[in-house]
Amino acid sequence: MAPRVGLSTASVYPATCATAFELAARLGYDGIEVMVWTDEVSQSAGALTALAEHYGIPILAIHAPTLLITQRVWGAEPWVKVDRSIDLAREVGADTVVLHPPFRWQREYAEEFADGVALREDDSGVTLAVENMFPWRARGREVQAYLPHWDPVSLPYDSVTLDLSHTATAGSDALQMAHTLGPRLRHIHLADGLGSAKDEHLVPGRGGQPCAEVLTLLQEVDFDGHVVVEVGTRKRNPDEREADLAEALAFARTHLGAAD
């Protein structure tokens, strides 16, 4: 059976969670990944459950508020954000929480990050899938913005999210990462990129990443996670956004061998 294909609520930003659920249902997505954001609905188990029930769309994953722009969501303490994300996932029936690695200025958090993630994953039964990131580049210089590192492959995480826009920005070999991770690969953020220093989150097939090859690989291994479309539509009007998300879903289904 092909993996379920979900839609990240980040794919409709700056529109709301409700917009994501409505589009996911109308376009035929299998579920939702909720990016915990300043949108209060994204933080509320009750509101999210009501949306899921109304549209008949399950919540597959919660993305913890570990971005720069969500630094103040649920306070400033990083483990509180992680724990509340786990609690939210359990309340809404999601089996996965996506985490970014610590920023370099979060040194104490970074020192205990790998052990803390492993402990919480074991205790909660929720998959805590640490996402690959990328070095920051400015004025020709490369900055290590994440600790222990932006690349999770060599780090002792049991579960990893592979983001195909981040691999473009980092200059990583996404297909090799997927091979190397093996069963540790638990979650996919499906997007594309052209290798810009800017995190592009293009519709898959519009950049230079091996999106099709990675999806095909999932058929050849025992992948039991989710594939989540996470593309940028901030500058698109509603009709353009819908067309982009329909195209991304069709791409995923085709290369997962699940096209109608």
N, C-alpha and C positions, 0 to 999 in steps of 0.2 A: 504494500500500500504506500502511495506517495505521501510525503509529509504534508501536513496542513499548511496553507498559505495564509498568513495573517497580514493585517494592515496596521502599521504604527500610527497612532494618533499624531505623531510628529509630522506625518506626511500631509496633513491638512493645515498645519500651522500657517497663519495665525487664527484659523477657524478653530472651533471648539471640539471637545470630545464627542459631543452629540453629532456633529457633522461627520466625524470619522465613522461612527457606528452606522449612521444612515447610508453613507456611501459604501461601506463595506457590505452591508446587507443588499443594497441595490445592485452592486457589481458582482456579487457572488463570492466574496472572500470567505474564508473558513473561520476567521476569528480576528481578534484585536490584540495589539500590544499597546498598553497605556503608558505613555510618557508622563510621569508625575511632574506637574508643571504648576505655574501660578493659577491656572484654571482650577477653581475649587472642586469642580466635579472630578478631576483627575486624582484628587486626594481622598475622595469619599467612597467607601465601600458600598454604602447604600445607594448613592446616585449611580455608580458604575453598574451595580447589579441590576438596577431598574432599567438602565439603557440596554444591557445585555439581554434581559428578558423581553423587553419591548421589541427589539429588532431580531431576536433569535440568533444572536451572535455571541459566542463564548469569548471570554477573556483568556488569552493564551499566556500572556506574560505582562509583567510590570517592569518598566524601566525606572530604576531608582533616580532621584533628583541629584545626580552627581555631576552635572554640567556646570560650567562657569555661571551660566545665566540662571541656574536654579540653586545657587549657593545658599540662599536664605529660606528656601522652602523646607519646612519642618526644622527650622533652626540651623545652627552652624555646626553642631556636633555630627561628624560623619557617620559614626556607628548608629546614632539615632535614626538617621536617614535609611540606613540599610535595614535596621530592625523594623522600622515602620513599613518599609517596602515589603518585607517578608510577611508581616502581619496582613497587609493589604492584599497581597497575592493569595494568602490562605483564605481570607474572607470572601474573595470574588471567584475562587476556584481556579486561579492560574497556577501552573506548575513551575514557572520560571521567573526569576528576577534577573534583570540585566544590570551589571555594574560597570562603571568606568574605574580604572585604577586611580589611586590617590594622586593629587597634584604634588609637585615637588616640595611645596611649602607645608604640606601636611605630613611632616616627617614622623611624628609619633604614630599616626594612623598608618602610614606606609610600612613602618617597622613591624606592625602586628597584622597587616592586611591579609597576607596569605593564610596565616593560622586562623585569624578571625573568620574569614570566609569559609574555610574548611569546617570549622566548628559549627557555624550557623547552618551550613548546608546539611551537615549530619544531623543536627538537632531538629531542624524544621522539616526535613524531607522535601524542601523546595530546592530546585536547581538554581545555584547562584553562578551565572555565566558571565565571567569577566571579559570585557570587550577589548579587542585590539584597537589601539589609538594610533598616534603618529607624532613625529617630532614637530615642534613649532618652528617656522622659518620666518625670519624678518631681516631685511637689509643684507641678504646674502649669508646670514648666520643661522645655524641650526641650534635650537634650544631643547634640552631634555626637560619636558614639562611634566612628566609623569614618573612616579616611583612605585614599585621597584623599576619598571620599564614600561614603555608603551606597547611592546610586543610581548604577548602572553605565552608564546609557544614554548620558551625554555623555562618558564616559571611553573611552580608546583600547583597550579589550579586544576581541580578535577573537571571543571566545566568552563568552556570558552564560547563566547560569541564572536563570530567572524563577520566583520563589516567590510563590504566590498567597495565602499567609498573611502574608508580609512586606509585600505591597502593601496588605493591609488595615490592618496596624498603622501603616504609613507614611502612609496616605491617598493612595497613588499610584493612577493610572489604569492598571490592568494591561493592558487591551486596547490603550490608546494606546502603552504601553511595548512590547508585542509588535509592533505595527505599525512603530514607530520603529526597533526593533532589526533588523528584517528578517532577513537571513541570519546576523546575529550571534547570534540566538536559537538556542541549541544544546541546551538542556536545560530541562525543566519540572519544578518541584516542585508537584504537584497537591495543593492543600489549599484551605481557605476561612477566612474570618474576618469578624467583625462590626465591626471597626474599633476594638477595644479597644487600650489601650496595651500589653497583654499579647499576645505572639505565640501565637495560639490553635491553629492547625493543626487546624481542623475538617474533618470529612468534606465533600468538595465537594458543593455544593447546600444546605448548612446555614447558610451565611453570606451575605454581601452581595457577594462578588466575582463578576466575569463569567467564572466557570470554564467554562461551556458555550461562551460566545462565543470565548474564547481557544482552546479545543480545536477548535472549528469553523474558526477562522482557520488552524490548522495544516494543514487539508485544502486550503486555498486557496493556500498558499505552499509552497516547496520545503523543508519541514522534514524533516531527516533525523536528528534527535536522538531522545532518549528522553523519555517522560512517566513520571515516578516519583511514586507516591502517598506523601506524607509527612504523615501525620496523627498526632495525639496520642491514644494509647489507654491512657495510664499509669493512669488511674483506672477503667478498664473491666475486668470479669472476662473470662476467656478466651472465653466464648461471645459476649459483647458485642463484644469486640475482633474476633473472626472475622466477625461480622455487619457491623461498620463497614467492615472491609477488603473484604468482598464487595460492599458497597454502593458503595464508592469505585471499585472495579474496574468495576462495571456502569456507573457514571456515565461513567467515562473511555471505555469501549468504545462506549457509546451516542453520545456527542458527537464521537468520532473517526470515527464511521461504521463501526465494526467490531463492532457487536453481532451476536450469533448470530441 
